[in-house]
Amino acid sequence: MKSFEAIAPELDQKLEEFHTYASQEKKLRKKSKPYRIGTFVAFFGLFAVGWIPVIGWIIAFVLFALVFILGFKAANFHSKSDKLKNEYKTSFLNWYFKLILGEETHYSVNTKLTVQQVKQLQLFPKFNTLRAEDYVKSKWDGLDFEMTELNLSQENDEDYTLKFSGIFMIVTFQKEMSGKTYVLPKQNRKLLFNRFPKEHQDTLENAHFHEYYDVYGVQREFTRYLLTPGMMERILDLSKEHKAKLYFLFNKNKLFMAIDWRKDLFEPDEDLSDPMNNFKILHDQLSTVKSFVDTLRDQRQIWEG
């Protein structure tokens, strides 16, 4: 992976494109502001006058109409802003990821993942709503690699609970092994009993590791082959360094890995006045993701053919 200093000269050539995007985004924000404020004021005005007989009801009806009209306008500007951002991301991030990772890299704004596909992995707590974006496919150090930003939540008419928000990755090894092992953040056993029989819970020699992570697998020899003392310490170090929960599923020749970061990734920074800082933020985020994949270098036997 190229350093930021190495690619900075080529980024200079993209400044005009970024300034065009920033200028258009700024105009949309400026135009939408009166509509957003108007919607807010009209909405709360409903509660202020709605109790007054006759005249208050008439005013409330007018305010209700204003909420609808102004809200529609504000939503329209928001839609235009999203479309502009996606057009910019498609153009810029596709180029940027190729520059950093190589010409084999492919980027797409959207990801075709379904709730059922993710549920089948049994990696995450119960959820019913999935949102995925920013899909990247590449080859790092001989490993086929895919990643996407993933948000999972449990939603109904009365409640919303965020279950996972971060990066979801799939790494494909060059050789296929026989086995299946889960490494999951420490959870209440009641949350796991439907997913993993208690007899599949494995206890390794690293007691410190088990303070933060549970391990599940049918074939214990396979689990110990993967989770060497060095590998467990590296997982703990990464989790602590980035203040994130990690999820792992080793299944035959694939590693499914998730990083619960709880932050929006690969988006243009709110401050559009410093494009090089925007580029640096994106590079740092991708570099951090790469550091998780580099963890596998300590376990070359699991992916070298």
TIFI-177181 format. One record per residue (C-alpha): residue in three letters; x, y, z. Coordinates in nm, 4 decimals. Example, Ala and Ser with C-alpha at 12.3 -4.5 7.8 and 13.67 -1.06 7.14 Angstrom:
+------+----------+----------+----------+
| rest |       px |       py |       pz |
+------+----------+----------+----------+
|  Ala |   1.2300 |  -0.4500 |   0.7800 |
|  Ser |   1.3670 |  -0.1060 |   0.7140 |
+------+----------+----------+----------+
This chain:
+------+----------+----------+----------+
| rest |       px |       py |       pz |
+------+----------+----------+----------+
|  Met |   0.0000 |   0.0000 |   0.0000 |
|  Lys |   0.1427 |   0.3370 |  -0.1040 |
|  Ser |   0.2098 |   0.5999 |   0.1618 |
|  Phe |   0.0195 |   0.9284 |   0.1564 |
|  Glu |   0.3380 |   1.1206 |   0.0832 |
|  Ala |   0.4000 |   0.9043 |  -0.2248 |
|  Ile |   0.0594 |   0.9759 |  -0.3783 |
|  Ala |   0.0308 |   1.3440 |  -0.2766 |
|  Pro |   0.1669 |   1.4769 |  -0.6119 |
|  Glu |  -0.1027 |   1.2894 |  -0.8052 |
|  Leu |  -0.3678 |   1.4102 |  -0.5624 |
|  Asp |  -0.2747 |   1.7676 |  -0.6484 |
|  Gln |  -0.4114 |   1.7000 |  -0.9946 |
|  Lys |  -0.7487 |   1.6113 |  -0.8413 |
|  Leu |  -0.7870 |   1.9365 |  -0.6476 |
|  Glu |  -0.9886 |   2.1051 |  -0.9230 |
|  Glu |  -1.2366 |   1.8164 |  -0.9246 |
|  Phe |  -1.2678 |   1.8347 |  -0.5453 |
|  His |  -1.3163 |   2.2130 |  -0.5484 |
|  Thr |  -1.5953 |   2.1719 |  -0.8055 |
|  Tyr |  -1.7675 |   1.9189 |  -0.5805 |
|  Ala |  -1.7137 |   2.1344 |  -0.2680 |
|  Ser |  -1.8558 |   2.4420 |  -0.4426 |
|  Gln |  -2.1689 |   2.2579 |  -0.5583 |
|  Glu |  -2.2181 |   2.1001 |  -0.2151 |
|  Lys |  -2.1807 |   2.4399 |  -0.0457 |
|  Lys |  -2.4460 |   2.5915 |  -0.2744 |
|  Leu |  -2.6895 |   2.3100 |  -0.1950 |
|  Arg |  -2.6357 |   2.3536 |   0.1781 |
|  Lys |  -2.6922 |   2.7295 |   0.1503 |
|  Lys |  -3.0108 |   2.6880 |  -0.0535 |
|  Ser |  -3.1530 |   2.4190 |   0.1754 |
|  Lys |  -3.0889 |   2.6042 |   0.5027 |
|  Pro |  -3.3963 |   2.8383 |   0.4911 |
|  Tyr |  -3.6233 |   2.5415 |   0.4142 |
|  Arg |  -3.4821 |   2.3355 |   0.6994 |
|  Ile |  -3.5172 |   2.6237 |   0.9464 |
|  Gly |  -3.8656 |   2.7052 |   0.8154 |
|  Thr |  -3.9755 |   2.3425 |   0.8586 |
|  Phe |  -3.8447 |   2.3407 |   1.2152 |
|  Val |  -4.0170 |   2.6689 |   1.3081 |
|  Ala |  -4.3495 |   2.5774 |   1.1445 |
|  Phe |  -4.3524 |   2.2342 |   1.3116 |
|  Phe |  -4.3108 |   2.3737 |   1.6612 |
|  Gly |  -4.5526 |   2.6566 |   1.5813 |
|  Leu |  -4.8238 |   2.3917 |   1.5485 |
|  Phe |  -4.7925 |   2.3129 |   1.9181 |
|  Ala |  -4.7833 |   2.6818 |   2.0142 |
|  Val |  -5.1118 |   2.7831 |   1.8502 |
|  Gly |  -5.3019 |   2.4591 |   1.8098 |
|  Trp |  -5.4763 |   2.4954 |   2.1463 |
|  Ile |  -5.6342 |   2.8352 |   2.0537 |
|  Pro |  -5.9984 |   2.7895 |   1.9395 |
|  Val |  -6.0927 |   2.8650 |   1.5763 |
|  Ile |  -5.8144 |   3.1146 |   1.4861 |
|  Gly |  -5.5478 |   2.8874 |   1.6321 |
|  Trp |  -5.6819 |   2.5941 |   1.4362 |
|  Ile |  -5.6730 |   2.7945 |   1.1132 |
|  Ile |  -5.3152 |   2.9052 |   1.1817 |
|  Ala |  -5.2243 |   2.5473 |   1.2718 |
|  Phe |  -5.3677 |   2.4269 |   0.9397 |
|  Val |  -5.1548 |   2.6843 |   0.7528 |
|  Leu |  -4.8462 |   2.5854 |   0.9519 |
|  Phe |  -4.9155 |   2.2203 |   0.8797 |
|  Ala |  -4.9234 |   2.2987 |   0.5077 |
|  Leu |  -4.5959 |   2.4911 |   0.5443 |
|  Val |  -4.4342 |   2.1954 |   0.7225 |
|  Phe |  -4.5334 |   1.9728 |   0.4320 |
|  Ile |  -4.4204 |   2.2151 |   0.1581 |
|  Leu |  -4.0960 |   2.3288 |   0.3248 |
|  Gly |  -4.0136 |   1.9747 |   0.4363 |
|  Phe |  -4.0600 |   1.8500 |   0.0803 |
|  Lys |  -3.8248 |   2.1211 |  -0.0474 |
|  Ala |  -3.5643 |   2.0424 |   0.2190 |
|  Ala |  -3.5865 |   1.6706 |   0.1376 |
|  Asn |  -3.5413 |   1.7505 |  -0.2314 |
|  Phe |  -3.2188 |   1.9397 |  -0.1591 |
|  His |  -3.1018 |   1.6537 |   0.0616 |
|  Ser |  -3.1662 |   1.4090 |  -0.2233 |
|  Lys |  -2.9676 |   1.6277 |  -0.4630 |
|  Ser |  -2.6834 |   1.6445 |  -0.2107 |
|  Asp |  -2.6780 |   1.2647 |  -0.1767 |
|  Lys |  -2.6767 |   1.2232 |  -0.5552 |
|  Leu |  -2.3900 |   1.4714 |  -0.5899 |
|  Lys |  -2.1917 |   1.2965 |  -0.3164 |
|  Asn |  -2.2433 |   0.9535 |  -0.4759 |
|  Glu |  -2.1367 |   1.0821 |  -0.8173 |
|  Tyr |  -1.8233 |   1.2311 |  -0.6632 |
|  Lys |  -1.7461 |   0.9160 |  -0.4636 |
|  Thr |  -1.7935 |   0.6934 |  -0.7679 |
|  Ser |  -1.5549 |   0.9051 |  -0.9715 |
|  Phe |  -1.2979 |   0.9895 |  -0.7054 |
|  Leu |  -1.2884 |   0.6859 |  -0.4765 |
|  Asn |  -1.2661 |   0.4425 |  -0.7669 |
|  Trp |  -0.9585 |   0.6340 |  -0.8887 |
|  Tyr |  -0.8196 |   0.6811 |  -0.5364 |
|  Phe |  -0.8408 |   0.3175 |  -0.4295 |
|  Lys |  -0.6772 |   0.2094 |  -0.7563 |
|  Leu |  -0.3979 |   0.4597 |  -0.6914 |
|  Ile |  -0.3365 |   0.3257 |  -0.3399 |
|  Leu |  -0.4025 |  -0.0467 |  -0.3856 |
|  Gly |  -0.3352 |  -0.1127 |  -0.7549 |
|  Glu |  -0.5185 |  -0.1379 |  -1.0845 |
|  Glu |  -0.6929 |  -0.4630 |  -0.9848 |
|  Thr |  -0.9015 |  -0.2667 |  -0.7347 |
|  His |  -1.2724 |  -0.2118 |  -0.7954 |
|  Tyr |  -1.4956 |   0.0348 |  -0.6053 |
|  Ser |  -1.8730 |   0.0761 |  -0.5983 |
|  Val |  -2.0907 |   0.3107 |  -0.3926 |
|  Asn |  -2.3464 |   0.0375 |  -0.3214 |
|  Thr |  -2.3120 |  -0.3197 |  -0.1972 |
|  Lys |  -2.5481 |  -0.6017 |  -0.2899 |
|  Leu |  -2.5694 |  -0.7696 |   0.0499 |
|  Thr |  -2.8960 |  -0.9042 |   0.1888 |
|  Val |  -3.0138 |  -0.9530 |   0.5458 |
|  Gln |  -3.0377 |  -1.3271 |   0.4840 |
|  Gln |  -2.6795 |  -1.3562 |   0.3521 |
|  Val |  -2.5363 |  -1.1851 |   0.6597 |
|  Lys |  -2.7613 |  -1.3725 |   0.9026 |
|  Gln |  -2.6441 |  -1.7068 |   0.7616 |
|  Leu |  -2.2922 |  -1.6272 |   0.8852 |
|  Gln |  -2.4181 |  -1.6122 |   1.2469 |
|  Leu |  -2.1574 |  -1.3492 |   1.3274 |
|  Phe |  -2.3745 |  -1.0699 |   1.4618 |
|  Pro |  -2.6400 |  -1.0222 |   1.7290 |
|  Lys |  -3.0046 |  -1.0328 |   1.6207 |
|  Phe |  -3.0936 |  -0.7686 |   1.3573 |
|  Asn |  -3.3628 |  -0.7095 |   1.0933 |
|  Thr |  -3.2343 |  -0.4074 |   0.8986 |
|  Leu |  -2.9194 |  -0.3859 |   0.6866 |
|  Arg |  -2.7545 |  -0.0915 |   0.5134 |
|  Ala |  -2.4326 |  -0.1437 |   0.3157 |
|  Glu |  -2.2276 |   0.0936 |   0.1004 |
|  Asp |  -1.8741 |   0.1630 |  -0.0255 |
|  Tyr |  -1.7751 |  -0.1756 |  -0.1654 |
|  Val |  -1.4054 |  -0.2348 |  -0.2431 |
|  Lys |  -1.2536 |  -0.5442 |  -0.4017 |
|  Ser |  -0.8788 |  -0.5825 |  -0.4389 |
|  Lys |  -0.5786 |  -0.8101 |  -0.3907 |
|  Trp |  -0.3442 |  -0.7439 |  -0.0994 |
|  Asp |  -0.0235 |  -0.9407 |  -0.0521 |
|  Gly |  -0.1594 |  -1.2257 |  -0.2622 |
|  Leu |  -0.4933 |  -1.2356 |  -0.0788 |
|  Asp |  -0.8237 |  -1.1746 |  -0.2568 |
|  Phe |  -0.9939 |  -0.9138 |  -0.0455 |
|  Glu |  -1.3410 |  -0.7562 |  -0.0300 |
|  Met |  -1.4750 |  -0.4995 |   0.2130 |
|  Thr |  -1.7843 |  -0.2874 |   0.2627 |
|  Glu |  -1.9195 |  -0.0453 |   0.5186 |
|  Leu |  -2.2011 |  -0.2225 |   0.7030 |
|  Asn |  -2.4725 |  -0.1053 |   0.9412 |
|  Leu |  -2.7038 |  -0.3526 |   1.1156 |
|  Ser |  -2.9943 |  -0.2615 |   1.3419 |
|  Gln |  -3.3002 |  -0.4083 |   1.5097 |
|  Glu |  -3.5971 |  -0.1876 |   1.4286 |
|  Asn |  -3.9713 |  -0.1814 |   1.4898 |
|  Asp |  -4.2398 |   0.0860 |   1.5195 |
|  Glu |  -4.1373 |   0.1817 |   1.8729 |
|  Asp |  -3.7655 |   0.1101 |   1.9022 |
|  Tyr |  -3.4320 |   0.1300 |   1.7222 |
|  Thr |  -3.1169 |  -0.0476 |   1.8380 |
|  Leu |  -2.7881 |  -0.0275 |   1.6482 |
|  Lys |  -2.6250 |  -0.3718 |   1.6510 |
|  Phe |  -2.3185 |  -0.3136 |   1.4336 |
|  Ser |  -2.1633 |  -0.0222 |   1.2443 |
|  Gly |  -1.8267 |  -0.0556 |   1.0759 |
|  Ile |  -1.6302 |  -0.2504 |   0.8178 |
|  Phe |  -1.7156 |  -0.6018 |   0.6999 |
|  Met |  -1.4407 |  -0.7906 |   0.5144 |
|  Ile |  -1.3980 |  -1.1188 |   0.3304 |
|  Val |  -1.0454 |  -1.2496 |   0.2760 |
|  Thr |  -0.9942 |  -1.5570 |   0.0557 |
|  Phe |  -0.6914 |  -1.7782 |   0.1181 |
|  Gln |  -0.4951 |  -1.9683 |  -0.1431 |
|  Lys |  -0.5604 |  -2.3045 |   0.0182 |
|  Glu |  -0.8725 |  -2.4588 |   0.1654 |
|  Met |  -0.8771 |  -2.5969 |   0.5169 |
|  Ser |  -1.1339 |  -2.8134 |   0.6885 |
|  Gly |  -1.2927 |  -2.6402 |   0.9832 |
|  Lys |  -1.5046 |  -2.3549 |   1.1141 |
|  Thr |  -1.4156 |  -2.1249 |   1.4040 |
|  Tyr |  -1.5822 |  -1.8140 |   1.5468 |
|  Val |  -1.4133 |  -1.5432 |   1.7523 |
|  Leu |  -1.6732 |  -1.3049 |   1.8963 |
|  Pro |  -1.6757 |  -1.0143 |   2.1427 |
|  Lys |  -1.7677 |  -1.1248 |   2.4928 |
|  Gln |  -2.1473 |  -1.1429 |   2.5211 |
|  Asn |  -2.4134 |  -1.2609 |   2.7595 |
|  Arg |  -2.4502 |  -1.6350 |   2.7093 |
|  Lys |  -2.8289 |  -1.5908 |   2.6662 |
|  Leu |  -2.7618 |  -1.3894 |   2.3479 |
|  Leu |  -2.5698 |  -1.6793 |   2.1970 |
|  Phe |  -2.7589 |  -1.9934 |   2.2941 |
|  Asn |  -2.9630 |  -1.9992 |   1.9712 |
|  Arg |  -2.6503 |  -1.9634 |   1.7576 |
|  Phe |  -2.3928 |  -2.1878 |   1.9243 |
|  Pro |  -2.4365 |  -2.4966 |   2.1428 |
|  Lys |  -2.2551 |  -2.4566 |   2.4716 |
|  Glu |  -2.0402 |  -2.7622 |   2.4015 |
|  His |  -1.8906 |  -2.5794 |   2.1006 |
|  Gln |  -1.7454 |  -2.3070 |   2.3206 |
|  Asp |  -1.3697 |  -2.3477 |   2.3325 |
|  Thr |  -1.1343 |  -2.2354 |   2.6098 |
|  Leu |  -0.7812 |  -2.1461 |   2.5086 |
|  Glu |  -0.4817 |  -2.1048 |   2.7349 |
|  Asn |  -0.4854 |  -1.7237 |   2.7127 |
|  Ala |  -0.7158 |  -1.6237 |   2.9996 |
|  His |  -0.6687 |  -1.2531 |   2.9207 |
|  Phe |  -0.8016 |  -1.3120 |   2.5687 |
|  His |  -1.1178 |  -1.4728 |   2.7072 |
|  Glu |  -1.1913 |  -1.1630 |   2.9141 |
|  Tyr |  -1.2802 |  -0.9914 |   2.5863 |
|  Tyr |  -1.3573 |  -1.2674 |   2.3341 |
|  Asp |  -1.5433 |  -1.5979 |   2.3159 |
|  Val |  -1.4321 |  -1.8760 |   2.0813 |
|  Tyr |  -1.6632 |  -2.1340 |   1.9220 |
|  Gly |  -1.5686 |  -2.4263 |   1.7032 |
|  Val |  -1.6420 |  -2.7962 |   1.6582 |
|  Gln |  -1.2854 |  -2.8959 |   1.5640 |
|  Arg |  -1.0534 |  -2.7808 |   1.8415 |
|  Glu |  -0.7371 |  -2.8734 |   1.6514 |
|  Phe |  -0.8410 |  -2.6324 |   1.3752 |
|  Thr |  -0.9078 |  -2.3562 |   1.6302 |
|  Arg |  -0.5646 |  -2.3934 |   1.7909 |
|  Tyr |  -0.4014 |  -2.4028 |   1.4492 |
|  Leu |  -0.5499 |  -2.0605 |   1.3783 |
|  Leu |  -0.5400 |  -1.8904 |   1.7160 |
|  Thr |  -0.1772 |  -1.9056 |   1.8156 |
|  Pro |  -0.0673 |  -1.7007 |   2.1200 |
|  Gly |   0.0719 |  -1.4341 |   1.8846 |
|  Met |  -0.2530 |  -1.4141 |   1.6885 |
|  Met |  -0.4613 |  -1.3695 |   2.0043 |
|  Glu |  -0.2343 |  -1.0933 |   2.1348 |
|  Arg |  -0.2515 |  -0.9159 |   1.7980 |
|  Ile |  -0.6330 |  -0.9260 |   1.8036 |
|  Leu |  -0.6333 |  -0.7761 |   2.1539 |
|  Asp |  -0.3826 |  -0.5073 |   2.0510 |
|  Leu |  -0.5881 |  -0.4069 |   1.7464 |
|  Ser |  -0.9091 |  -0.3995 |   1.9471 |
|  Lys |  -0.7532 |  -0.1786 |   2.2133 |
|  Glu |  -0.5646 |   0.0466 |   1.9718 |
|  His |  -0.8715 |   0.1295 |   1.7632 |
|  Lys |  -1.1332 |   0.0986 |   2.0413 |
|  Ala |  -1.3319 |  -0.1450 |   1.8311 |
|  Lys |  -1.4939 |  -0.4835 |   1.8754 |
|  Leu |  -1.3754 |  -0.7465 |   1.6282 |
|  Tyr |  -1.5696 |  -1.0406 |   1.4852 |
|  Phe |  -1.4050 |  -1.3349 |   1.3066 |
|  Leu |  -1.5330 |  -1.6395 |   1.1230 |
|  Phe |  -1.2742 |  -1.8764 |   0.9739 |
|  Asn |  -1.4560 |  -2.1094 |   0.7357 |
|  Lys |  -1.2582 |  -2.3344 |   0.4982 |
|  Asn |  -1.0625 |  -2.0966 |   0.2717 |
|  Lys |  -1.2321 |  -1.7736 |   0.3810 |
|  Leu |  -1.2033 |  -1.5324 |   0.6682 |
|  Phe |  -1.5049 |  -1.3138 |   0.7437 |
|  Met |  -1.3888 |  -1.0239 |   0.9597 |
|  Ala |  -1.5878 |  -0.7295 |   1.0980 |
|  Ile |  -1.4702 |  -0.4172 |   1.2813 |
|  Asp |  -1.7380 |  -0.2432 |   1.4896 |
|  Trp |  -1.6112 |   0.1154 |   1.4641 |
|  Arg |  -1.9383 |   0.3049 |   1.5182 |
|  Lys |  -1.8392 |   0.5829 |   1.2777 |
|  Asp |  -1.9135 |   0.6792 |   0.9192 |
|  Leu |  -1.6260 |   0.5863 |   0.6886 |
|  Phe |  -1.5026 |   0.6929 |   0.3446 |
|  Glu |  -1.7175 |   1.0083 |   0.3399 |
|  Pro |  -1.6020 |   1.3604 |   0.2458 |
|  Asp |  -1.5296 |   1.5513 |   0.5662 |
|  Glu |  -1.7839 |   1.8170 |   0.6680 |
|  Asp |  -1.5136 |   2.0830 |   0.6292 |
|  Leu |  -1.4671 |   2.0948 |   0.2517 |
|  Ser |  -1.2169 |   2.3815 |   0.2616 |
|  Asp |  -0.9097 |   2.1564 |   0.2983 |
|  Pro |  -0.9155 |   1.8878 |   0.0256 |
|  Met |  -0.5743 |   1.7421 |   0.1114 |
|  Asn |  -0.6964 |   1.6817 |   0.4656 |
|  Asn |  -0.9982 |   1.5001 |   0.3184 |
|  Phe |  -0.7673 |   1.2825 |   0.1100 |
|  Lys |  -0.5489 |   1.2146 |   0.4155 |
|  Ile |  -0.8500 |   1.1083 |   0.6261 |
|  Leu |  -0.9549 |   0.8574 |   0.3596 |
|  His |  -0.5997 |   0.7245 |   0.3332 |
|  Asp |  -0.5692 |   0.6854 |   0.7124 |
|  Gln |  -0.9001 |   0.4965 |   0.7313 |
|  Leu |  -0.7958 |   0.2588 |   0.4551 |
|  Ser |  -0.4527 |   0.2159 |   0.6131 |
|  Thr |  -0.6159 |   0.1162 |   0.9406 |
|  Val |  -0.8294 |  -0.1433 |   0.7624 |
|  Lys |  -0.5146 |  -0.2728 |   0.5935 |
|  Ser |  -0.3475 |  -0.3139 |   0.9337 |
|  Phe |  -0.6175 |  -0.5637 |   1.0313 |
|  Val |  -0.5486 |  -0.7722 |   0.7216 |
|  Asp |  -0.1766 |  -0.7498 |   0.7929 |
|  Thr |  -0.2517 |  -0.9375 |   1.1160 |
|  Leu |  -0.2679 |  -1.2477 |   0.8980 |
|  Arg |   0.1011 |  -1.2150 |   0.8162 |
|  Asp |   0.1716 |  -1.3657 |   1.1561 |
|  Gln |  -0.0246 |  -1.6695 |   1.0389 |
|  Arg |   0.1207 |  -1.7313 |   0.6938 |
|  Gln |   0.0505 |  -2.1044 |   0.7189 |
|  Ile |  -0.3230 |  -2.0414 |   0.6998 |
|  Trp |  -0.3160 |  -1.8646 |   0.3645 |
|  Glu |  -0.0041 |  -1.9643 |   0.1754 |
|  Gly |  -0.0567 |  -2.2404 |  -0.0781 |
+------+----------+----------+----------+
